[in-house]
Amino acid sequence: MSLNTEQVQAFLQTLQDPEAGVALLEAGRVRQLTVEGNAVTLDLELGYPVQSRLPEMRDWLAEQLRQIGADPVKVELRWAVTAHAVQSGLRLMPGVRNIIAVASGKGGVGKSTTAANLALALAAEGARVGVLDADIYGPSQPTMLGISGQPRSNDGATMVPLEAHGLQVNSIGFLVDPETPMVWRGPMVTQALEQLLRKTQWNDLDYLVVDMPPGTGDIQLTLSQKVPVTGAVIVTTPQDIALIDARRGLKMFEKVGIPILGVVENMSMHVCSQCGHTEPIFGEGGGQRMAQDYDIPWLGGLPLALAIREHADSGRPSVVAEPDGAEARAYRAIARRLAGRVAMRARDMTSRFPSIVVQNT
């Protein structure tokens, strides 16, 4: 019996990306589907970067179609990142399709290391990625990404971001002496953040990863109220004291209308560098329980490994220092799940509507 288009469409609706954990057709779209007898030709565009896995996913998808009798099968698989909806009343920033805030309720949970590696992992999958270091009081991205110097200005009003490992980067750390304490009150800090964000000439970014400072203070409120954020990632450790603060951060984003894209549990398991023995020294499963309690995606756990710290201190985070290592593979898997969650958000339509200006006539 020959296949028909409706059968194939219904089957495609049941398939999930085996790694990103999202439905293929929710996070992408069929550009073309032709069914002639049992011959199937499929052109599928995913909404998130998966450059390293395209051949594997193409073969997997063709094999899935053969299981329902398709033969021959021709699959064209591609990806493209589009802009997605942000808070009501805000418009997208020029040169940036999606802003992802990486946040934690408290310091010391490895948020900045996670932000840097996730940004690098998205770039490794083919996306155009930037990093904004929003921790005005304690900027760490210049050290972690091994970059120094000052952004140049071509017009005296805006800054060209510095580049490191294929990322566009800006930080207050580029503009002040590293040993100078930032003794600024809240309004000055929020003004500095807005200038860093809006006065930087971000160039055609699929994702701008914002490394947030810990807590739920002025900077977080400024970002959530004035900056078009696609979604937030909550970084925590398994221990109860970190989870308490992480839940506060999650609630803050919910109150201001920023969706939570998922939870990342850092330091899930200590890995001995000598024997490889693993031990949950900060507890077990806290991040997963938090994700279940609030019905938000669980993006994955990361180990407490000496190599991650050494790579970050050296200015070459794990994703670039050891791209085939276990730690880099973990970051890349989480980054793909994160990008998949972004792709499932509603698309931004503001660019399709003209600006209306009322003038006295």
C-alpha positions in Angstrom: 0.0 0.0 0.0 1.3 3.4 -1.0 1.9 6.1 1.5 0.1 9.4 1.4 1.1 12.9 2.5 -1.3 12.9 5.5 0.3 9.7 6.8 3.8 11.1 6.6 2.8 14.4 8.2 1.1 12.5 11.1 4.2 10.4 11.6 6.5 13.4 11.6 4.4 15.0 14.4 5.4 12.1 16.6 9.1 12.5 16.2 11.4 14.2 18.7 15.0 15.3 18.4 16.7 12.4 20.2 19.1 14.8 22.0 17.5 18.2 22.2 14.4 16.6 23.7 11.9 18.8 21.7 9.5 17.8 19.0 11.0 18.3 15.6 8.0 20.1 14.1 7.5 22.3 17.1 11.0 23.6 17.0 11.3 23.6 13.2 9.1 23.6 10.1 8.7 21.5 6.9 9.7 23.5 3.9 8.7 20.8 1.5 7.2 17.4 1.6 6.6 15.3 -1.5 5.1 11.8 -1.4 4.8 9.8 -4.6 3.9 6.2 -4.0 6.4 5.2 -1.3 9.0 7.7 -2.4 9.3 10.5 0.2 11.2 13.8 -0.2 11.5 15.9 2.9 13.0 19.4 3.4 13.1 20.2 7.1 14.4 23.4 8.7 15.1 23.3 12.4 14.9 26.5 14.4 18.1 25.9 16.4 21.8 25.3 15.5 22.8 21.7 15.2 25.7 22.0 12.7 27.7 19.2 14.3 24.8 16.7 14.2 23.3 17.4 10.8 24.6 14.3 9.0 23.7 12.1 12.0 20.2 13.6 12.3 19.6 13.4 8.5 20.4 9.6 8.6 18.3 9.1 11.7 15.3 10.9 10.1 15.6 8.9 6.9 15.7 5.7 8.9 12.6 6.7 10.8 10.8 7.3 7.5 11.9 3.9 6.2 10.2 2.2 9.2 6.8 3.3 7.9 7.5 2.0 4.4 9.1 5.0 2.7 11.5 4.0 0.0 13.4 5.7 -1.5 13.9 8.5 1.0 15.5 11.9 0.4 16.0 14.2 3.4 17.3 17.7 3.3 18.0 19.0 6.8 19.0 22.6 7.6 18.7 25.1 10.5 18.1 28.8 10.8 17.7 30.9 14.0 14.8 33.4 14.0 13.8 36.1 16.5 11.3 35.1 19.2 8.8 36.9 21.3 10.0 39.0 24.3 8.2 40.9 27.1 5.1 42.8 26.1 5.8 46.4 25.0 9.5 45.9 24.1 11.0 45.7 20.7 14.0 43.7 19.7 17.5 45.2 19.8 19.2 45.9 16.5 21.6 43.2 15.5 20.3 40.7 18.1 17.6 38.1 17.4 17.5 36.5 20.9 18.7 37.5 24.3 19.2 34.7 26.9 19.8 35.7 30.5 21.9 33.2 32.5 21.1 33.8 36.1 21.4 32.4 39.6 20.0 33.4 43.0 23.4 33.4 44.7 27.1 33.6 43.9 29.5 30.7 43.8 27.5 28.3 41.8 29.5 28.5 38.6 27.1 30.7 36.7 29.7 32.7 34.7 31.6 29.6 33.8 28.4 28.0 32.6 27.4 31.1 30.6 30.8 31.2 28.8 30.7 27.6 27.9 27.1 27.6 26.8 27.9 30.6 24.5 30.9 28.8 23.1 28.8 25.6 22.6 26.1 27.5 20.7 28.9 29.0 18.5 30.4 25.6 18.0 27.1 24.5 16.6 27.3 27.2 14.0 25.3 30.1 15.6 26.5 33.7 15.8 26.8 34.4 19.5 27.7 37.3 21.7 28.4 37.6 25.5 27.5 40.6 27.7 29.0 40.5 31.1 26.3 42.2 33.2 28.1 41.7 36.5 29.2 45.3 36.9 30.6 44.8 40.4 32.6 41.6 39.6 33.1 41.1 35.8 34.7 37.7 35.1 34.1 37.1 31.4 37.3 39.0 30.3 39.4 36.5 32.3 37.4 33.4 31.4 37.5 34.2 27.7 41.1 35.3 27.8 40.5 38.7 26.3 41.8 42.2 27.2 41.9 45.7 25.7 39.3 48.3 25.2 36.4 48.3 22.6 37.1 50.8 19.9 34.5 53.4 18.8 34.1 54.3 15.1 31.6 57.1 15.7 32.4 58.3 19.2 29.0 57.1 20.5 29.0 53.4 20.2 31.5 50.5 20.8 32.6 47.7 18.7 32.6 44.5 20.8 35.9 42.6 21.3 36.1 39.1 20.0 37.3 35.9 21.5 36.9 32.3 20.3 34.4 33.4 17.7 32.3 35.3 20.3 31.4 39.0 20.3 32.1 40.2 23.9 31.6 43.3 26.0 32.1 43.9 29.7 32.7 46.7 32.1 35.9 44.9 32.8 37.2 46.2 29.4 36.6 49.8 30.5 38.0 50.0 34.0 41.2 49.0 35.7 40.9 45.4 36.8 41.9 46.3 40.4 39.6 49.3 40.7 36.5 48.4 42.8 33.2 49.5 41.3 31.9 51.6 44.2 28.7 52.6 42.5 25.1 53.0 43.7 22.2 51.2 42.0 21.2 53.9 39.5 24.8 54.2 38.2 25.1 50.4 37.8 21.8 50.1 35.9 22.8 53.0 33.6 26.2 51.3 32.9 24.4 48.1 32.0 22.0 49.8 29.6 24.9 51.6 27.9 26.9 48.4 27.6 23.9 46.6 26.1 22.6 49.3 23.8 25.8 51.2 22.8 27.5 48.0 21.6 27.4 47.4 17.9 26.3 43.7 18.1 26.7 42.3 14.6 23.9 40.0 13.4 23.7 37.7 16.5 21.5 34.7 16.8 22.0 34.7 20.5 23.3 37.3 23.0 24.1 35.4 26.3 23.9 37.8 29.3 26.0 36.7 32.3 23.8 38.1 35.1 25.1 39.1 38.5 23.9 36.9 41.4 20.8 38.0 43.3 17.5 39.7 42.4 18.4 43.4 42.7 18.6 46.5 40.5 20.4 45.0 37.6 18.0 42.1 37.3 15.0 44.4 37.5 16.4 46.7 34.9 17.1 43.9 32.5 13.7 42.4 32.9 11.8 45.7 32.6 13.8 47.5 29.8 15.6 44.8 27.8 13.9 42.5 25.4 14.8 39.1 26.8 13.7 35.9 25.0 14.1 33.8 28.2 16.2 33.0 31.2 18.4 30.0 32.3 18.7 29.3 36.0 22.0 27.9 37.2 22.1 26.2 40.6 24.0 23.5 42.5 22.2 20.5 44.1 22.6 21.8 47.7 19.5 23.2 49.5 21.0 26.6 50.2 21.7 27.2 46.5 18.2 26.0 45.5 16.5 28.3 47.9 18.1 31.3 46.2 17.6 29.8 42.7 13.9 29.6 43.3 13.8 33.3 44.3 15.5 34.1 41.0 13.1 31.9 39.1 10.1 33.6 40.7 11.5 37.1 39.9 11.6 36.3 36.2 8.1 34.8 36.3 6.8 38.0 37.9 8.2 40.2 35.1 7.0 38.0 32.3 10.3 36.4 31.2 9.9 32.7 30.5 12.3 30.2 32.1 14.0 28.2 29.4 15.3 25.7 31.8 17.4 24.7 34.8 21.1 23.8 34.7 22.6 22.0 37.7 26.3 22.8 38.1 28.6 20.7 40.3 26.2 17.8 40.1 28.9 15.3 40.7 32.5 15.6 41.8 34.9 13.7 39.5 38.2 12.8 40.9 41.0 13.8 38.5 43.2 10.8 39.7 40.9 7.8 39.6 37.7 9.1 38.0 35.6 8.2 41.1 32.4 10.3 41.2 30.7 11.5 44.4 27.7 13.9 44.9 29.4 16.1 47.5 26.7 18.8 47.2 23.7 16.5 47.2 21.8 14.8 44.4 18.9 15.7 42.2 18.1 19.2 43.6 18.0 20.9 40.2 15.8 18.2 38.7 13.4 18.4 41.6 13.2 22.2 41.2 12.4 21.8 37.5 9.7 19.3 38.3 8.2 21.5 41.0 7.8 24.4 38.7 7.1 22.4 35.5 10.1 23.9 33.6 12.6 22.1 31.4 15.5 20.3 32.9 18.5 21.1 30.6 21.1 18.9 32.3 23.8 18.6 34.9 27.5 19.4 34.8 30.3 17.9 36.9 32.5 19.5 39.5 35.7 18.8 37.6 39.2 20.3 38.1 39.6 20.7 34.3 36.6 23.0 34.1 38.1 25.4 36.6 41.6 25.2 35.1 40.2 25.9 31.6 38.2 28.9 32.8 41.2 30.4 34.7 43.4 30.0 31.6 41.1 32.0 29.3 40.1 28.9 27.3 36.9 27.4 28.6 36.4 23.7 28.3 34.4 23.8 25.0 37.4 25.3 23.2 40.2 23.8 25.4 39.1 20.2 25.0 36.2 20.2 22.4 36.0 16.4 22.4 36.3 16.0 26.2 33.4 14.9 28.4 32.9 18.3 29.9 32.6 20.0 26.4 30.2 17.3 25.3 28.0 18.0 28.3 28.0 21.7 27.6 27.1 21.2 24.0 24.3 18.8 24.8 22.8 21.4 27.2 23.3 24.2 24.7 21.4 22.2 22.0 18.5 21.6 24.5 18.5 25.3 25.4 18.4 26.4 21.7 15.6 23.9 21.1 13.6 25.5 23.9 14.2 29.0 22.4 13.0 27.7 19.0 9.7 26.5 20.6 8.9 30.1 21.7 6.5 32.1 19.7 8.2 34.1 16.9 8.6 37.8 17.2 6.2 39.6 14.7 6.9 43.2 15.6 9.2 43.7 12.6 6.3 42.9 10.3 4.3 45.9 11.5 5.2 49.4 10.5 5.8 52.1 13.1 3.0 54.6 13.3 3.9 58.2 13.8 1.2 60.8 14.5 2.1 64.3 13.4 0.2 67.6 13.7 -1.0 68.6 10.2 
